[in-house]
Amino acid sequence: MNPRAGRSMGPTIGEKLKQSRQAVGLSTRVVAEKIKGIAAVSHATIANYEKDASQPPVDVLAAMAGVYQRPINWFLGDGPMLKGARYRNLKSKVGVRARQQFEGEVQRWLDAYIAIERHLNMPLEREQVAENSELARFEVDPEESPRETAARLRKALGLEDDAPVMSVIDILEQSGVRTLEMDTDLAIDGMAAALGEEHVVVLSHQSSADRARLTAAHELGHVIRGDCADGQESKAEERAAFEFASHLLLTSKMLAAAFKRKSVVDLVRFKERYGISLAAMVYRAQEEGVIREDEAKRLWIAFAQRGWRTKEPGRVIADRPNRFESLIAYAVGETPLTFKALSDIGGVREHELRHRLDMALNAKEVHEEEDATTAGHRLRLGR
């Protein structure tokens, strides 16, 4: 029997079971061992469930859902799954299993995000069209360069040649791209993927503010230009996305002004104003002939000697995705919903929701318990 017969083309139960197992890093043998007190099934049977060769009984599915830390309704529903994940600045030491676990965690949080969003009746699409109609109508000319696309987008956003982009995240979300931040130890700057018909961009909480902005602008370039639909990124598409991102954040006029006096102090000042790294500025300046190759080489050497290749000077204001966390804060601060209720709606634990709020606020986690009323008052403006 075809598991997709008579149903929509969403993910099957088997596909969801396999992704969930990979997300927690367990083998089918270990899963069979963990649930043997509830349901006596072999690892081969679990493998057959994942292939959709057979369907798990409800009690077995419930047992596996417990191991995978998922609500059983998620397996029975027809929600979309992440497809075509591509990583930004992925280090070779990040193995396949680590990526599978990360993608499973991203899926879990996106499911929670969408479930809470729907419960509050605050869809992303409604905000997108209302806040920036010019952006909603923006289209790319396939004959224009990434630099020209970036210039037209800046114009559509009402930005002068010397005006900074205040928030790349806002532009992504106004373009209908769902963004999320993840607290991860993986050596990555971010990830992009498709979630059904949606584009999704995920940024690492550990990434510096300037790197996060460039990563977000890079993925915006892919979305606007309509490439990487299959999750694959050619070298030409990579260069085009970087060119778009760099010119969106810093026009050629700004770049020339930054290097006018060949002063590192000026470079740091421009970094702080426009939210783009020193490294990206030097790379662009050499590419466009603003500085000579030998001048760029001297800068790279100076950066290495001062340890700036790993930690640059200059403070960039954080441009982080926090719409999901804002919805959580709104729900517990302005509606009768509690953290416990949001936990049930989203299928994630209460302490995880609290951690996300602390992460968004750059606050230290408070480990002692607080009741829902206290939490709600704490999260209201002016309290």
N, C-alpha and C positions, 0 to 999 in steps of 0.2 A: 504493500500500500504506500502510495506517495504521501509523506507527512505533510506536504503543502497542499494536497488536493482539497478543494472545498474551503480553503482559507486564504486570507490575504498573504502577500509575499513578505511578511515580517519574519523574524527569526523563529525557528522551531524550538520546542522544549529541549531537544537534544543539543542544539547550538548554545542555548543559554546554560545548560548544565555544564557543558565543556568549558565555556568561558569562565563560569563561576569557579569551577574546580581549579583552572589554571591561575585564576586571580589569587587564590589562597595558597598556591604552590604545593598542592597535594597530588599524589598519584592515585589512580583508581583503586589500587590495592589498599592504600592508607584509608581512603574514604570507606571502602567496604569494611575495614576493621573498626573504624569509628562508629559505624551505624549498626554493627552486628547485634548489639543488645536490643535494638528496636526493629530492625529488618534484616533478615539473613539473605543477603544477595552477594554474589561473587563480583570480583573486579571485572570479569568478562561481561557480566550482565550490565554493570554500570557503563562499560564501554559501548555496549549495544544501545543503551539509552541515549548516549551522546551521539551515536550514529543515526538515531531515529529508527533503528531496526525494531525496537519495541518501546512501549510507553511505560514509565514507572507508575505503580499503584500510588494512590494519594499518600498512604502512610510512609512509603519509601521516599517519595518526593519531599514530604515534610521533613523527614530525617536528614536528607541531603541538604535541604534548604537551611536547616539549622547549622550544619557543618560549614556551609558556604556563607553564613551570616546574611542571608537574603530572605525577604518575606516570600512565602509560598505563592502569593498572588502574582509576583513578578514573573515566575516561570509559566504561569497559566495565561498571562496577558500577552498582548501582541505589540508591545512597545519596541521601538527600533533599537538596534545594537550598533556600537561603534564599528566603522569599517574604514579601511585605507589609512591607518595611522601612519603619520610621518613625523619624525623627531627633528628638533632644532638643536644643533650642537651636540649630537649624540656621541658619547665616548665609546670606544671599542670594548671597554671593560663591562659595559652594560649588556648582559646576555639576553637571550630570547626569553627565558623564564622570568627574568626581572621585568622585561617589557610587558609580558603577558599579565603579570601581577599588577603592574601600574595601570594598564589599560582596564583591567577589571575594577580597580578602585575608582578610576575615572568614570566608568560606566555606572557604578553604584551611586556616586555623588551626582552625576547628571540625572539619573532616575529620581533621586531625592529632590533635586532642584526643580525638575519639571512637575513632579507630583505636588510640591508645596506651592509652586507658581499657579498651577491649575486650581488648587483648593482656594487660593486667595483671589482667583480670577484676575490675575495681573500678567497676561502673556507678554512675552518680549516683543512680538510683532506689532502690537498696538502702540507701544512706546516708540518703536522704530519709525513708523510712518509719521506719527504726530510731531516728533521732535525735530525732524530735519527732512522736509519734503524734497529739497534740492538733492540731497544724498540719495534718497529713495529713487530718484529719476536718473541718477548718474549712470552713464553707459560708456564703455571703452571702445575706442576706435582701434580695430586690429592692426592698422597700419602705423599707429603712433608708437613712440618709444616709451619705456617705463618712466623715463624722466618727464616726458610730456603728459603722461597720464597723471603722475603725481602733481604736476603744476595745475592741470585742469581740476583735479580734486580739491587742491588747496583753494582755488578760485571758487569752486562750488560751495566750499565751507566758509567763504567770506574772509579768507586769510590773506593779508598782505605779504609781500615777498620777505619781509623781515619779522613776521609774526610767528611766535612759536605755536606748535600744536599742543594744546593744553592736555588733551587726553586721547591717545590712540584707542584705548579701550572703549570710550564713548562712540568713536567712529565705527569700530567693529560691531558694537551692539546695535547702533542705529542702522547698520547694514544687514541686520538680522543674524549676526554671528554670535552664538552663545559662547561666552568666555567664562573660564573657571580657573581658580588658582589651587594648586595642590602642594601640600607639605610633603616633600619627598627627598630621599637621600640619593636618588639617581643622579648621575652626572649628565644632566640635560638642562637646556634652557626652557624647553617647552615642547608641545606636541599639537598637531592639528589632525582632524579626522572628520568623517561624515557621520552624522547620527540621523539615520533616515534621510530626509530631504534637507536637513539642517547642516550648516558648517559649524564646527566646534573648534575653539582654540583654548588650549590649556597651558598655563604658565607655571613655572616652578617658583614656589615661595622663596626658595633659596637663591634665585637669580637676582643680580643687582638691578636697580631701577632702570639704568640706561640700557642694559641688555634686554630687560623685559619689554621696554618700549620698542626696541629694534625688532625683537621677535614678533611682537604684536603687529607692527607695521609690515614686516615681511609677509606674515600670513594674510594680512589685509590685501597685500599685492596679489597673492595667489587667488584669493576670492574674487577680487575685482576683475582680474584678468581672465578668470575662468579656467585656469590650468590646474594640474594635480588632482583632477576629479577621481582618478583611480588610486590615489595615495602615492603615486610615484612622482619623483621630482628629478627632471633632467638637469644637467649642468647649466644649460641655457636658461631654463626656468628659474633655477637658483640664482643666477646672476641677475636676471630680470627683476626678480622679487626683491633682491638686495638693493638694486638700483632704485626701484620704486620707493622702498622704505627709506633709504638714505635721503632722497630728494624730497620726500614728504616731510621729514623732520627738519632738514636743513637744505635750503635752496642754494644754488651756486653763488648768489649774491651774498648770502650769509657766510658761506665757506670762504670766499675771497676776503671778506672782512675779518674772519677769524685768523687768517694767516698773514694779514697785511703787515704786521710788525714782527713776524716770526717769533712771537713771544708765547712761552708755555703758559704764562699767567693769563694771556688772552684766550688761549685754547680752553683752559679750565673755566673761565668766565662764560664762554660760549657753550660749553658742555652743560653748565648749570642752567643757562637760560633756555636752551633748546632741547635738553634731555637726550643728547646723543654722545656716545663715548668718544674719548680722545682717539682711540684706535680707529674707529670708523671715520673720523674726520681726516686723519693722516692718510688712510687708505684712499679716500675719495680725492683728497688734495693731490696725491701723486697721480692717480688715474686721470684727473682733469687737467694736469699740468700747472696747477696752482703752485706747487713746489717741485723742485727737481728731485731726481732719484737719489742723488747723494744727500740732499737735505732730509728726505724721508728716512734714509738709512741712519743718519745721525740721530734723528728723533727716536727711531726704534731702539737704537743702542742706549740712548739716555733713559728711555722708558724701562728697558731691561735692568739697567744698573740701579735704578731707583725702586725696582719692584712693582712698577706700574703696569706690567703686562698681565699681572694677576689681580692687582687691586689699585685702580686708578684714583687720583685725587679728585676732589670736586663732588658736591652733593647734588644729586638729581632727585627732585620730588617724586615720590612713588606714584606710578600710574598703574594701579592694580585692579583686576576685576573683582568687584565686591557687590554686584547686584544681588546675588544669591544671599549673601550675608545680610544685606539691607532688607531683604524680604523676611529673613528670620527675625531680625531685630524689630521690624514693623509688626510681625505676627504676635510676638510675645509682649511687645510694648503697647500696642494699640488695639489689639483684638482680644477676645476671651481665650485664644489659643495659648497653651502652655508648651514648654519644651517637650513634655511627655506626649502631648497631642501631635506636635510636629514630628516627633520620633516615629509615632505610629503611621502618620501620613507618608513620611519620606522613606521609612524602612531603614533608618540609621539610628544609632544610639544617641541618647540625650547628651552624654559627655562629648560625643563627636561634634554635635551641633554647637555646643558651648565653645569647643576648641576652635571651630571655624570663626566664630565671632571674635575670640581673643586674637586669632591670627590676623583677621582683617583690621583690628584696632591696634596691632602691634603691642598687645597687652600680655602680661604674664598670666598664665592660667590660674584661676582661683580653684583650689582643689576641694575646699570644704563645700558642703551642700548649701544651697540657698533655695528658698521656696519660690514658686512661680510668680507670686505677687511681687516679691522683692526684685526678682530678675526683670519683670516687666517695667517696674518703676525706674530701675537703673538704666534701662535702654531707651527711655523716653527723652526727647529733647528738653533741655532746661532742668532736668532732674539731677 
